[in-house]
Amino acid sequence: MLEGKVCFVSGAARGRGNGRAIALKLAEKGAHVATADIRFEDAQAVAEEIRALGRKSVAVRIDIGDYEQVKKGFDEIKRELGSVDVLVNNAAIMTNMATISKMPIEAWQKEISVNLSGAFYCVKQVFDDMVQRNWGRIINISSVAGAMGGYGQCSYSSSKAGLIGLTKTIALEGARSGITANAITLGVIGTDAFYDLPEKVREKITGRVALRKEGAPEDVASIVAFLASDEAKYVTGANIMLTGGLDLFVF
């Protein structure tokens, strides 16, 4: 389905994370995959898993919030694998938990730089090549916090809401050049970060979900693979809610 396509997945290092699941799913569909993360050794481990599937892969160490690192990383990927056909902006941080009045400016800037500016930096590296080839897929991973807000999560919520606006603009600018752009808004997904929470907290969170359970990284990966394929060639500018009904009125 994606035979021979070159894919880039940011935030691909965590063992039980969305990025790793996405990278492996794209490889299973026939793609060559670049794994990018600030945790380089872990990104290398995922790249090795991809090569074991018979696909090409390269790991790159990138701080997504640093434009020069992004540019250098994509130059390396282009040398090793070729131009990127499918861009998945998955990397994000949620380290700044503070109310607006107590939020340090530096913490706000850091989260915005990684979660939102970083996605834009990556798009800048691939967009013109996609225009020249008249084919491209850009998929941004957002969060329900961007749609619903989050107490003490001003910077995270703002960055994830911004990703949806960025996605729609990319879709408009790429529509006549064979480029589609879509967002996936995630609710509660069973990643390492989720299982690091105390059990009682996890139960409280999933109690707000209509389906009464968390999703799996593989659920995210399946939607990404669909959006990356020609089966989704008429889907662009969409914001797909993968929340298990968290965004519904649940009682």
Protein Blocks (a to p, Z undefined) as FASTA:
>chain_A
ZZoiacddehilbfbbfklmmmmmmmmnopacddddfblmlmmmmmmmmmmnopacdddd
ddfklmklmmmmmmmmmmmnopcfbdcdfbccdfbgcdfklmcfklmmmmmmmmmmmmmm
mmmmmmmmmmmnopacddddddfklmnopehilmmmmmmmmmmmmmmmmmmmmmmnopac
dddddfddddfklmmpcfklmmmmmmmpmnlpacdfklmmmmmmmmmpmklmmgghiacd
dehommpccZZ
